[in-house]
């Protein structure tokens, strides 16, 4: 069976479905069954291009598990044995994994209904989720086409969907964010290397968690940058995100980068001392024991002024609940973006070297008359045909950074910057870093940091911000926490002047994921309610007439 999932006329052969259940859709439409038939799911997907393949059936072996009431989508760079794992790359166009990633195994063990795989930038390399070219042009960040942000601003309600402006869903986990936002699923797994969960969450108006590095197993995740990649969760609410996180954040001996149980327990005990002082009644919380740092370097001149206004409102609400707001400085932050792209590209060039069409990846036969006597010529043709322009660019950059002439000036220098960034965070936080052998608490430090998730709202697909250096600059707010391996959650915080969603990020010390989500829940509860804010359903209803059923 073939389903058109791109919304642009592309037809993608999927392991498609007789139907897929979506609790969010049923909640918004109580008169409908909890099962969405393939035709309705396809109708929703044609507006966003979020899903690239659908599950043929529910492989739920635990109907009474903690996730049994949740539908979950999985990013296309996380291995699944019943669905293709293409990484949105021509190199893996026909690949289906013989095993499930550990995170997927744990989802199934918890009873989750996995509805399908979601679109992403090629190998997770991008900020706009395959959206770096307008609709009329060839896309360079993924073979499945761009993901369209399902949100629409209140002043567009009377405009037909086909005539509304198309904006980015963010990347590289834009498909995960869009699938949650439009109601195809309750939660979605994504990966975050330098902001790939938090940016889409901010752009689409959903909650996105990048956990502490090493808490969720990376086994079965196709690597981009091993020292940065994190599996995370996007959902409609903090509660949903936490439910999924609690089910998949266990130690995995198959993952060599996984945090060992002793380190996990030490971090949990350290954070528990602070959690116990917070009022557990979130309907009227007491935050008098909480010290929230406001990093001065996270308010650059490029930051949209209406985003500053929204962040200020969040801070005012937290202050009214007793939280102490303290300005802090993280002086190495301006160097974070440069260090990130050197480190990430270097690791990517090493990880992607295996895709040569012989060991791994789809082989492209050399052109007639090509010199086949040198293996390098055969490899080069396959890699040029299989990798998109963005991936090729980062491989070239990373390979150069690892050459003998550039290694000390680029790669080692970037690692020194990374160490300074970690030191900055450790000096700012009151909680000690449980990863250190002899961590020292800082009684004058803060418990959390709060800052905008992005410097602007979602850019138009055909705007200058979606080309050139624009997508790379979007990472400036998210990269530091990734380099330090810290937990960070993006929470919706209202609308900007253009009517599009804004997110604020809460960042904590390594291992304080529970504290980060607890405060994120307070922000979620105290944010001004806007009836239009989460009304994504009008998109599907107006375009496809689903209410006529």
C-alpha positions in Angstrom: 0.0 0.0 0.0 1.2 3.5 -0.8 0.4 6.6 1.2 1.2 10.1 0.2 2.7 11.5 3.4 4.6 14.5 2.2 1.7 16.8 1.3 3.7 17.8 -1.7 2.8 15.0 -4.1 5.6 12.6 -3.0 4.4 9.0 -2.6 6.4 7.1 0.0 6.1 3.3 0.3 5.3 2.7 4.0 4.5 -0.3 6.2 1.1 1.4 6.3 -1.7 0.8 8.6 -5.3 -0.4 8.9 -5.6 2.3 11.5 -3.7 4.1 14.3 -5.1 5.1 17.6 -4.6 8.7 18.8 -5.8 9.6 22.3 -5.3 13.3 21.8 -7.7 13.3 18.8 -10.3 11.3 20.7 -10.0 13.7 23.7 -10.7 16.7 21.5 -13.5 14.9 19.6 -15.3 12.8 22.3 -18.0 11.7 19.9 -15.4 9.9 17.8 -13.8 6.5 18.3 -10.3 6.4 19.8 -9.1 4.7 16.6 -8.2 6.9 13.6 -8.5 5.0 10.4 -5.7 5.3 7.9 -7.6 7.7 5.7 -8.1 10.2 8.6 -4.5 9.8 9.8 -3.3 10.4 6.3 -5.5 13.5 6.0 -3.9 15.0 9.2 -0.4 14.1 7.9 -0.9 15.6 4.5 -1.1 19.0 6.2 2.2 18.6 8.1 4.2 15.8 6.6 5.1 14.8 10.1 4.9 11.0 9.7 6.9 9.0 7.1 5.6 5.5 7.9 2.7 4.1 9.9 2.6 1.0 12.0 0.7 -1.9 10.5 -0.7 -2.9 13.9 -0.3 -2.2 17.5 2.6 -4.3 18.9 1.5 -3.7 22.5 2.4 -6.6 24.6 1.5 -5.0 27.9 -2.0 -3.5 27.9 -1.8 -2.7 31.6 1.6 -0.9 31.5 2.1 2.7 32.6 2.1 3.8 28.9 -0.9 1.7 27.8 -3.1 4.8 27.4 -0.5 6.7 25.3 0.2 6.8 21.6 3.8 7.5 20.8 5.7 8.3 17.5 9.4 7.6 17.1 11.9 9.7 15.2 13.2 8.2 12.0 16.8 7.9 13.3 15.8 5.5 16.1 15.8 1.8 15.1 12.6 -0.1 15.0 12.3 -3.7 13.7 8.7 -3.3 12.3 9.2 0.0 10.6 11.9 1.4 8.2 14.6 3.6 9.8 15.8 5.8 6.9 17.2 8.8 8.9 15.6 10.8 6.1 18.6 9.9 4.0 19.0 8.3 0.5 21.8 6.3 2.0 19.3 4.4 4.2 16.3 4.7 2.0 15.6 0.9 2.1 16.9 0.1 5.6 14.8 -1.7 8.2 16.6 -2.6 11.5 16.6 -6.2 12.7 16.2 -5.0 16.3 14.5 -2.3 18.3 16.5 0.5 20.0 16.5 0.2 23.8 14.2 3.2 24.1 11.7 1.6 21.8 11.9 -1.7 23.7 11.1 0.1 26.9 8.2 1.9 25.2 6.7 -1.4 24.2 7.4 -2.9 27.6 5.4 0.0 29.1 2.5 -0.7 26.8 2.8 2.3 24.5 1.1 2.2 21.1 3.7 3.1 18.6 1.9 4.7 15.7 4.8 5.2 13.3 8.0 7.0 12.4 8.3 10.8 12.2 10.2 13.0 9.7 13.5 14.6 10.6 16.5 16.3 9.0 19.0 13.9 7.4 20.9 12.0 10.2 19.5 14.7 12.6 21.6 17.4 11.0 19.6 20.6 10.8 17.5 23.1 12.7 14.5 23.4 10.4 13.6 19.7 9.8 14.1 19.4 6.1 12.8 22.9 5.7 15.8 24.8 4.4 14.2 25.2 1.0 10.8 26.5 0.0 8.2 24.1 -1.3 9.0 24.7 -5.0 12.7 23.8 -4.6 14.5 20.5 -4.0 15.0 20.0 -0.3 18.6 19.3 0.9 18.0 18.1 4.5 15.9 15.0 4.0 14.4 12.7 1.4 10.8 13.0 2.8 10.3 16.7 2.2 9.8 19.5 4.7 7.7 19.3 7.9 5.1 22.1 8.1 4.3 23.7 11.4 0.7 22.8 12.2 0.1 25.8 14.4 -1.8 28.8 13.0 -2.1 32.2 14.6 -5.5 33.5 15.7 -5.6 36.2 13.0 -5.4 33.4 10.3 -8.5 31.5 11.4 -10.7 32.8 8.6 -8.0 32.1 6.0 -8.2 28.6 4.3 -5.3 26.3 5.3 -4.0 26.2 1.7 -3.5 29.9 1.7 -1.9 30.3 5.1 1.8 30.9 5.5 3.9 27.8 5.9 6.4 28.0 8.8 9.1 25.6 10.0 8.4 23.1 12.6 12.0 23.3 13.7 14.6 20.6 13.5 15.9 18.1 13.5 13.0 16.7 15.6 10.4 18.8 13.8 8.3 15.8 12.8 8.1 14.7 16.4 6.9 18.2 17.5 4.4 18.5 14.6 2.9 15.1 15.2 2.3 15.9 18.9 1.0 19.4 18.1 -1.5 18.3 15.5 -2.7 15.5 17.7 -1.5 12.4 15.9 0.0 11.1 19.1 0.3 12.0 22.8 4.1 12.0 22.8 7.0 11.4 20.5 10.6 10.4 20.9 13.2 12.8 19.4 16.9 13.2 19.6 18.7 16.4 20.7 22.3 17.0 19.7 22.4 20.8 20.0 18.7 21.9 20.4 16.9 19.5 18.1 14.1 18.9 20.6 13.8 22.2 22.3 13.7 24.4 19.2 10.8 22.4 17.6 9.0 22.4 20.9 9.3 26.1 21.1 8.2 26.6 17.4 5.2 24.3 17.6 4.0 25.2 21.1 4.6 21.8 22.8 6.8 20.6 25.7 10.2 19.1 24.8 12.7 17.5 27.2 16.4 17.0 26.5 17.4 14.8 29.5 20.8 14.7 31.2 23.3 13.0 28.9 23.5 9.3 29.5 20.1 8.8 31.3 18.3 7.4 28.3 20.0 4.7 26.3 21.5 5.6 22.9 21.7 2.0 21.9 19.9 1.6 18.6 20.0 5.3 17.8 21.8 6.1 14.5 24.8 8.3 15.6 25.3 11.9 14.6 27.7 13.0 17.4 28.2 10.4 20.1 29.2 12.8 22.9 26.2 15.1 22.3 23.3 12.9 21.1 20.4 12.5 23.6 17.1 10.7 23.2 14.4 12.9 24.5 10.6 13.3 24.7 8.1 15.7 23.3 4.5 15.9 24.5 1.4 18.1 24.9 2.2 18.5 28.7 4.9 18.1 31.2 3.0 15.2 32.8 3.0 13.3 29.6 6.6 13.9 29.0 7.5 12.8 32.5 5.5 9.6 32.2 7.4 8.6 29.1 10.7 9.7 30.5 10.2 7.7 33.7 9.6 4.6 31.6 12.7 4.8 29.4 15.3 6.4 31.6 16.9 3.2 33.0 20.5 2.0 32.8 21.4 0.0 29.7 24.7 -2.0 29.8 24.6 -2.1 26.0 25.2 1.7 25.8 28.8 2.5 26.7 27.9 6.2 27.3 25.1 5.4 29.8 25.4 6.8 33.2 26.1 4.1 35.7 23.5 3.4 38.5 25.8 4.8 41.3 26.1 8.1 39.5 22.3 8.2 38.9 21.5 7.6 42.5 24.0 10.2 43.7 22.5 12.8 41.4 19.0 11.8 42.5 19.8 12.1 46.2 21.4 15.5 45.7 18.3 16.9 43.8 15.9 15.2 46.3 17.2 17.5 49.1 15.9 20.5 47.1 12.7 18.8 45.8 11.7 18.0 49.3 11.6 21.7 50.1 9.2 22.5 47.3 5.5 22.5 47.9 4.1 19.4 46.2 0.8 21.2 45.7 1.3 22.6 42.2 -2.1 24.3 42.2 -0.7 26.8 44.8 3.1 26.1 44.9 5.5 27.7 47.3 8.8 28.4 45.6 10.4 30.4 48.4 13.3 27.9 48.6 14.0 28.0 44.9 16.8 30.2 43.4 16.4 30.7 39.6 19.3 32.2 37.7 18.9 34.5 34.7 21.9 34.1 32.4 22.8 37.5 31.0 24.4 36.0 27.9 21.1 34.4 26.8 19.6 37.7 25.9 21.5 38.8 22.8 20.7 41.7 20.6 19.2 39.3 18.0 16.5 38.2 20.4 13.0 39.2 19.4 11.7 41.8 21.8 8.3 40.2 22.2 10.1 37.0 23.4 11.8 39.1 26.1 8.3 40.3 27.2 7.0 36.7 27.4 10.0 35.6 29.4 9.6 38.5 31.7 6.0 37.5 32.4 7.1 34.0 33.3 9.7 35.4 35.7 7.2 37.7 37.3 4.8 34.7 37.9 7.6 32.7 39.4 8.7 35.6 41.6 5.1 36.0 42.8 5.2 32.4 44.0 8.3 33.1 46.1 11.1 32.2 43.8 14.3 34.2 44.1 15.5 35.6 40.7 19.3 36.0 40.5 21.3 37.3 37.5 24.2 35.1 36.6 27.0 35.1 34.1 28.2 32.2 32.0 31.2 33.9 30.3 32.1 31.1 27.9 28.6 31.1 26.2 29.7 33.3 23.2 32.1 30.6 22.1 29.7 27.7 22.5 28.2 27.8 19.0 31.6 27.6 17.3 32.8 24.9 19.5 29.6 22.9 19.0 29.9 22.9 15.2 33.5 21.8 15.3 32.9 18.9 17.7 29.6 17.8 16.2 30.9 17.9 12.6 34.1 16.0 13.6 32.2 13.3 15.3 29.8 13.1 12.4 32.6 12.7 9.9 33.8 9.7 11.9 30.4 8.1 12.5 29.3 8.5 8.8 32.5 7.0 7.4 30.9 3.6 7.6 28.3 4.4 4.9 30.3 3.5 1.8 27.8 1.2 0.0 29.9 -1.8 0.8 29.8 -2.1 4.6 26.6 -0.1 5.2 24.3 2.0 3.1 22.7 1.9 -0.3 25.3 1.4 -3.1 25.0 3.6 -6.2 26.6 2.0 -9.2 29.4 4.1 -10.7 28.6 6.0 -13.9 29.5 4.3 -17.2 33.2 4.9 -18.0 34.1 5.8 -14.4 37.5 4.5 -13.1 36.6 1.5 -10.9 40.2 0.5 -10.3 40.4 2.7 -7.2 38.0 1.9 -4.3 37.9 5.5 -3.4 36.2 6.4 -6.6 33.4 3.9 -6.0 33.0 5.0 -2.4 32.9 8.7 -3.4 30.1 8.1 -6.0 28.0 6.2 -3.5 28.5 8.9 -0.8 27.8 11.8 -3.1 24.6 10.2 -4.3 23.4 9.0 -0.9 24.2 12.0 1.3 22.4 15.3 1.0 24.2 18.6 0.7 24.0 19.5 4.5 25.5 16.1 5.5 28.2 16.4 3.0 29.0 19.9 4.2 29.4 18.7 7.8 31.4 15.7 6.9 33.9 18.0 5.0 34.1 20.4 7.9 34.5 17.6 10.4 37.2 15.8 8.4 39.1 19.0 8.0 38.9 19.7 11.8 40.5 16.2 12.4 43.4 16.6 10.0 46.9 17.0 11.4 47.1 20.6 10.4 43.8 21.7 12.0 43.4 19.2 14.9 45.1 21.4 17.6 43.7 24.7 16.3 40.1 23.5 15.9 39.1 20.2 17.5 41.3 20.4 20.7 40.5 24.1 21.1 36.8 23.3 20.8 37.2 20.7 23.5 38.9 23.3 25.8 35.9 25.6 25.2 33.6 22.8 26.1 35.4 22.2 29.4 35.1 25.9 30.2 31.4 25.8 29.5 30.9 22.9 31.9 32.9 24.7 34.5 30.7 27.8 34.1 27.6 25.8 34.7 29.1 23.9 37.7 30.1 27.3 39.2 26.6 28.7 38.7 24.6 25.8 40.2 24.1 25.2 43.9 23.8 21.4 43.4 27.1 19.6 42.9 27.8 17.8 39.6 27.4 14.1 40.5 29.6 13.1 37.5 32.7 14.5 39.2 34.7 12.3 41.6 34.8 15.0 44.3 31.9 17.3 43.6 31.7 20.5 45.7 28.4 22.2 46.5 28.1 26.0 45.9 25.8 27.4 48.6 25.7 30.8 46.8 24.7 29.2 43.5 21.3 28.9 41.8 19.1 25.8 41.5 18.0 26.3 37.9 18.5 28.6 34.9 15.7 30.1 32.9 16.1 31.6 29.4 14.2 31.8 26.0 14.3 28.6 24.0 14.8 30.4 20.7 15.8 33.9 19.5 12.6 34.1 17.4 9.4 32.4 16.5 9.2 29.7 13.7 10.6 31.1 10.5 8.7 30.9 7.2 9.8 28.1 5.0 10.6 30.5 2.2 12.3 33.2 4.4 16.0 34.2 4.6 16.1 32.7 8.1 15.6 29.3 6.5 18.7 29.6 4.3 22.3 30.6 4.6 23.6 30.9 8.2 20.1 31.5 9.6 19.4 27.9 10.7 22.8 27.6 12.4 22.2 30.8 14.5 19.0 29.3 15.9 21.2 27.1 18.1 22.7 29.9 20.1 20.3 29.4 23.0 20.4 25.6 23.2 23.9 24.5 22.4 25.5 25.3 25.8 23.4 22.9 27.7 24.1 20.2 25.1 27.9 20.7 25.4 27.6 20.3 29.2 25.2 17.4 29.0 22.6 19.1 31.2 18.8 18.5 31.4 16.7 21.2 29.7 13.0 21.4 29.1 11.2 23.9 26.8 7.7 25.0 28.0 5.2 27.0 26.0 5.0 30.5 27.3 2.4 32.3 25.2 2.5 34.0 21.9 4.7 36.6 20.2 3.5 39.7 18.5 3.1 37.7 15.2 0.7 35.3 17.0 3.1 32.3 17.0 4.3 30.2 20.0 7.1 31.1 22.3 9.0 28.7 24.5 11.1 29.2 27.7 13.8 26.7 28.7 14.5 25.5 32.2 18.0 24.1 32.7 19.3 22.2 35.7 22.5 20.5 37.0 23.3 17.1 35.6 20.8 14.5 37.0 18.2 17.0 38.2 15.7 16.1 35.5 12.9 15.7 38.1 13.5 19.2 39.4 13.6 20.7 35.9 10.2 19.1 35.1 8.7 20.0 38.4 9.4 23.7 37.8 8.4 23.3 34.2 5.0 22.0 35.5 4.7 25.2 37.6 5.3 27.4 34.6 2.8 25.3 32.6 0.1 25.7 35.3 0.6 29.4 35.8 0.9 30.4 32.2 -2.0 32.5 30.9 -4.6 30.2 29.2 -5.3 31.0 25.6 -8.2 29.2 24.1 -6.7 29.6 20.6 -3.2 28.6 21.6 -3.6 24.8 21.3 -6.5 24.8 18.8 -4.6 22.8 16.1 -7.7 20.8 15.3 -9.2 23.5 13.1 -6.4 22.7 10.6 -7.6 19.2 10.0 -11.3 20.1 10.3 -11.3 23.0 7.9 -9.1 21.3 5.3 -10.4 17.8 5.3 -13.9 18.1 6.7 -13.5 15.4 9.3 -16.4 16.7 11.3 -18.7 15.6 8.5 -18.1 12.0 9.5 
